Amino acid sequence: MSKGLIGVIAVVLIFGFFGCSTYNGLVGKDEAVNEAWSKVQSQYQRRADLIPNLVNTVKGAADFEKSTLQSVIEARAKATSMNINADQLTPENIQKFQQAQDQLGGSLSRLLVAVERYPDLKANQNFRDLQAQLEGTENRIAVARNDFNTVVKGYNQSVRTFPANLFAGMFGFPQKGYFEASQGAQNAPTVTF
């Protein structure tokens, strides 16, 4: 064999080994993103599962505002119907998902503010337990979203850096979207008594 042919074969082998290694690394990071996304969805589902119990407990207060309860029920329905698979994690899809979740969060906030006018309801042990579970779930959602963004950062860095970006393009590994703060999140809420 000629030295030129051996050199070409060596380059092809090196390129092949590097390609396999890069591909396997991208698959591992893609799976980490999928796992982190499922954890985010799990926490949002936990919140959605708690809401009917909260609404039913609040319905027990006979004179409670039905429009507030109805907005929570409608927002929950919209948020739970917004399903995004891990392979659809574009910035636009994540923004749509987040808007639906923000609407639900806003409805829950209005519900909890309205409850302040009902001391009997606030004293109800079931309501207090559900409220504590919802608060804990909101914290879990924040942690899951932060963990997701951390994993997406590592994945996106791998997909964008040279020479892995060549293999990412060839093998179909697009960048993933991040969770971002909701519009107006930088403004502190106004509390008036």
Beta strands, then each sheet from edge to edge (+ up, - down):
end
